[in-house]
Amino acid sequence: MKVTKISTRVINLREALGLTQEELAAKLYVSFATINRWENGKNVPQRRQMEMIEQLEKQSASLLAFDKRAAQQGWTKCSKRDVFMTATLNRILECVLRIEKKLGDMR
């Protein structure tokens, strides 16, 4: 993958999520300077970091779909961070419910 393509992906992801370079760095467990180098094409993420970026891109796509649905239904505008947190909490709740169901099945 070309460096410019990766840098564009990182920039687009960060902007879609409404994050600063520092905030994205915290999510990917890297330094702010690392994000800056990726965005400027001076370095590329390692394999594990690329996997994390791909996961965030999937979440970002979910957020965009949610934003479109919200606009169509006339919901009040939420910040992308609010939507991101809601999606994350929904995933956690789904996991808890699956675990509870499995525990109930075992009894």
N, C-alpha and C positions, 0 to 999 in steps of 0.2 A: 504494500500500500504506500502511495506517495506521501511524503511529509506534508505537502500542502493540503492534501485531502484530509489527513488526520487533523491538522490544525483547524481546518474549516469545521470538521465534525465537532471538535472540542468547543470552539467558539459558539457554534449553533446550539449545541446542547446547553451550554451555560446560559446563553441568552434565553432559550426556550423555558428553562427552569427559573429564570429570573434571579440567578445567583451571581455573586461577585466571584472573582478568581479565588479569593480566600475561602469562600463558602464551598465552592466546588472542590478545592484542595482538601478541605476537611472531610468531605464525603468520600473522596478517593484515597484518603490517608497519605497524601503527599504534601509537599510544601507549596506555598503560593508561587515561589520562583519556578517550580517544576511546571505548574499550569501555564505560567507566563512563557516558558521556553517551548512548551507544546504549541501554544497559540501562535507563537512567532516562528514556528517551524525550525527551531534550533535543536529540538530533541523530539523523540517519539515515546509514547507510553510503552511500558513492558507488557507482556502478554496478560498478566493478571489484571493490570490496570485497564487494558483494552476490554477485557470481559466486564469489568465494573462499568466502564463507559457505555458498553452495549446495553447493560441492564438499565442504566439511567436513561438511555435513549428510548427504550421501550416504555419506561414510566412517563417520559416526556410526551410520547405519542398518545398515551392514555390521557394525559392532561389536556392535550389539544382537542381530543375527541370530547372530553368532558366540557371544555370551554364552548365548543360548537353546540352541544346539547343544551347547555345552560343558556346560551344566547337565543336559541330557537324557542325555548320555553319561557323566556323572559325572566330568568332568575337574576337576582342581584349579582353584580360582578364581584367575584372573589379574587383575592390575590392568588397567584400561581402557587405560592408557598402554602396557603390555606388548602388549596385543592390537593397539593402534593401530600400534605400531612393527613388529610382526610383519606386519600387513597391508601396511604401507608397504614393508617389505623384500621381501615377496612380489611386489608390483607392480614393484619395481626388477628383481628376478630375472626376471620375465616379459619385461620390456623387453630385458634383456641377452640372454636366450635368443632372442627374435625377431630381434635384431640379428645374433647369431651365425648364425642360420639364413639370413638374407638374405645375409650375407657368404659363407656356404658355397654358396648357390645361385648367387652371382656367379662363383665359381671354376670 
